[in-house]
């Protein structure tokens, strides 16, 4: 019985840890949103999450070379949205911020850009989990 209780305690601690991390992440994302002047393109912070994806040009987001500069490129935060009603091209890329040439970007600015995208992706992942959890609940409730 104690092993089941231990597993429950460990799971509870993990969930609590994730929720704490999520709260800290969202606060950091809000700070970066302001520091990077994203509000100039998207005045309402919550509207950031209407986008399906976010990426950057000029910098690597790969785990093995995170933040490494891609030479002779421009640093730009790109967000992707989809228009289901559109015929032909359904995705649309929009620039949220332009930060100059990758070769001459300030180290602190480079790190803020990388952190912004990673923090956005972290929060978006939680939102996706909540969405699918709600959908599963709806299907389970419909089957009852």
Number of C-alpha atoms within 10 A of each C-alpha: 5 7 8 9 10 11 11 12 12 12 12 12 12 12 12 12 12 13 13 11 14 16 13 12 19 15 13 15 22 17 14 18 22 12 14 18 14 20 16 12 12 13 12 10 13 9 9 20 14 12 15 13 17 22 19 20 16 23 24 16 18 9 7 8 10 12 19 16 21 15 12 11 14 20 23 21 24 18 20 15 15 15 10 9 7 9 7 6 9 11 13 12 15 15 15 19 19 15 17 14 17 20 14 14 16 13 10 8 13 20 15 19 25 19 18 23 21 17 21 20 17 16 18 19 12 13 13 11 12 12 12 11 11 12 12 12 12 11 10 10 9 8 7 5
